[in-house]
Amino acid sequence: MDNPRAPMSLGRAISWFAVAYAAAIAGYLGLSAAAGRLLGPESFGYFVVALTLALVAGQLGLIGVHRSGLREA
C-alpha cells in the first residue's frame, strides 16, 4: 500500500512546478488579452498600471515573511 504522505522525488516536484508555472502564465496572458479587448487601449493602460502596483505591493508585503518561520525553528 502506498503511503499518501511519502516524499516526492525531485524530478516529479520540478515537473509539477513547471506545469503549475506554465498554467499561471497562460492564465495571466489570457486575462490580459481578454481585458485588453474589453477595455480598449486607454483603459487597458490604467488596468496594467493598477495591476503592476498591486503586484509590487504584494511582493513588498512579503519581504522577510519566509525568514520569519526560520527564526521559530
Backbone hydrogen bonds in HBPLUS format (Angstrom, degrees):
<---DONOR---> <-ACCEPTOR-->    atom                        ^
c    i                          cat <-CA-CA->   ^        H-A-AA   ^      H-
h    n   atom  resd res      DA  || num        DHA   H-A  angle D-A-AA Bond
n    s   type  num  typ     dist DA aas  dist angle  dist       angle   num
A0006-ALA N   A0003-ASN O   3.12 MM   3  5.25 162.7  2.15 116.2 115.9     1
A0013-ALA N   A0009-SER O   2.98 MM   4  6.22 157.7  2.03 151.4 158.1     2
A0014-ILE N   A0010-LEU O   2.92 MM   4  6.13 159.1  1.96 152.5 157.8     3
A0015-SER N   A0011-GLY O   2.97 MM   4  6.17 150.7  2.06 140.9 149.3     4
A0016-TRP N   A0012-ARG O   2.99 MM   4  6.27 161.6  2.02 150.4 154.2     5
A0017-PHE N   A0013-ALA O   2.94 MM   4  6.17 156.9  2.00 146.3 153.2     6
A0018-ALA N   A0014-ILE O   2.88 MM   4  6.09 160.0  1.92 150.0 154.9     7
A0019-VAL N   A0015-SER O   3.01 MM   4  6.27 160.0  2.05 151.8 156.7     8
A0020-ALA N   A0016-TRP O   2.96 MM   4  6.13 166.1  1.98 151.5 155.4     9
A0021-TYR N   A0017-PHE O   2.84 MM   4  5.97 159.3  1.88 152.6 158.7    10
A0022-ALA N   A0018-ALA O   2.94 MM   4  6.03 160.8  1.98 146.2 151.5    11
A0023-ALA N   A0019-VAL O   2.97 MM   4  6.16 156.4  2.03 147.4 153.9    12
A0024-ALA N   A0020-ALA O   2.97 MM   4  6.19 151.5  2.05 143.7 151.4    13
A0025-ILE N   A0021-TYR O   3.00 MM   4  6.27 159.8  2.04 150.7 155.5    14
A0026-ALA N   A0022-ALA O   2.93 MM   4  6.12 162.3  1.96 149.4 154.6    15
A0027-GLY N   A0023-ALA O   2.91 MM   4  6.05 156.9  1.97 145.0 151.5    16
A0028-TYR N   A0024-ALA O   2.93 MM   4  6.14 156.8  1.99 146.7 153.1    17
A0029-LEU N   A0025-ILE O   2.90 MM   4  6.11 163.3  1.93 153.3 157.5    18
A0030-GLY N   A0026-ALA O   2.88 MM   4  6.03 156.1  1.94 145.7 152.9    19
A0031-LEU N   A0027-GLY O   2.89 MM   4  6.05 160.2  1.93 148.5 153.8    20
A0032-SER N   A0028-TYR O   2.93 MM   4  6.10 159.9  1.97 147.5 153.2    21
A0033-ALA N   A0029-LEU O   2.91 MM   4  6.08 157.9  1.96 147.0 153.0    22
A0034-ALA N   A0030-GLY O   2.96 MM   4  6.15 164.2  1.98 150.0 154.3    23
A0035-ALA N   A0031-LEU O   2.86 MM   4  5.99 162.5  1.89 149.9 155.4    24
A0036-GLY N   A0032-SER O   2.86 MM   4  5.95 154.9  1.92 145.0 152.1    25
A0037-ARG N   A0033-ALA O   3.06 MM   4  6.29 151.5  2.15 144.3 151.3    26
A0038-LEU N   A0034-ALA O   2.97 MM   4  6.19 160.1  2.01 150.9 156.4    27
A0039-LEU N   A0035-ALA O   2.84 MM   4  5.75 161.5  1.87 152.0 156.8    28
A0040-GLY N   A0036-GLY O   3.27 MM   4  5.72 153.0  2.35 130.9 136.9    29
A0044-PHE N   A0040-GLY O   2.89 MM   4  5.78 150.1  1.98 151.4 161.0    30
A0045-GLY N   A0041-PRO O   3.13 MM   4  6.29 145.0  2.26 140.7 148.4    31
A0046-TYR N   A0042-GLU O   3.38 MM   4  6.83 152.6  2.46 144.9 150.8    32
A0047-PHE N   A0043-SER O   2.96 MM   4  6.26 153.4  2.03 146.2 154.4    33
A0048-VAL N   A0044-PHE O   2.89 MM   4  6.15 157.2  1.94 151.5 156.3    34
A0049-VAL N   A0045-GLY O   3.08 MM   4  6.33 159.7  2.12 147.2 152.4    35
A0050-ALA N   A0046-TYR O   2.93 MM   4  6.16 165.6  1.95 152.0 155.9    36
A0051-LEU N   A0047-PHE O   2.85 MM   4  6.02 160.1  1.89 150.7 156.8    37
A0052-THR N   A0048-VAL O   2.87 MM   4  5.99 159.3  1.91 147.9 153.7    38
A0053-LEU N   A0049-VAL O   2.95 MM   4  6.17 163.1  1.98 151.8 156.1    39
A0054-ALA N   A0050-ALA O   2.98 MM   4  6.17 155.6  2.04 146.4 153.1    40
A0055-LEU N   A0051-LEU O   2.96 MM   4  6.20 157.2  2.01 148.7 154.7    41
A0056-VAL N   A0052-THR O   2.93 MM   4  6.14 161.6  1.97 153.5 158.4    42
A0057-ALA N   A0053-LEU O   2.92 MM   4  6.03 161.7  1.95 146.5 152.0    43
A0058-GLY N   A0054-ALA O   2.97 MM   4  6.12 152.4  2.04 142.4 150.0    44
A0059-GLN N   A0055-LEU O   3.00 MM   4  6.26 155.5  2.06 146.1 152.1    45
A0060-LEU N   A0056-VAL O   2.88 MM   4  6.12 162.0  1.92 154.1 159.3    46
A0061-GLY N   A0057-ALA O   2.92 MM   4  6.04 145.2  2.05 141.3 150.8    47
A0062-LEU N   A0059-GLN O   3.13 MM   3  5.23 141.4  2.29  98.4 109.3    48
A0063-ILE N   A0060-LEU O   3.31 MM   3  5.43 165.2  2.34 105.0 109.4    49
A0065-VAL N   A0062-LEU O   3.01 MM   3  5.38 166.6  2.03 129.0 133.0    50
A0067-ARG N   A0064-GLY O   3.20 MM   3  5.25 131.5  2.45  96.8 109.5    51
A0068-SER N   A0064-GLY O   3.15 MM   4  6.37 131.1  2.40 142.9 155.7    52
A0068-SER N   A0065-VAL O   3.13 MM   3  5.18 136.6  2.32  98.1 110.2    53
A0070-LEU N   A0067-ARG O   3.03 MM   3  5.13 129.9  2.29  98.2 111.8    54
A0071-ARG N   A0067-ARG O   3.34 MM   4  6.75 144.2  2.48 149.1 157.2    55
A0073-ALA N   A0070-LEU O   3.29 MM   3  5.40 143.7  2.43  98.9 108.5    56
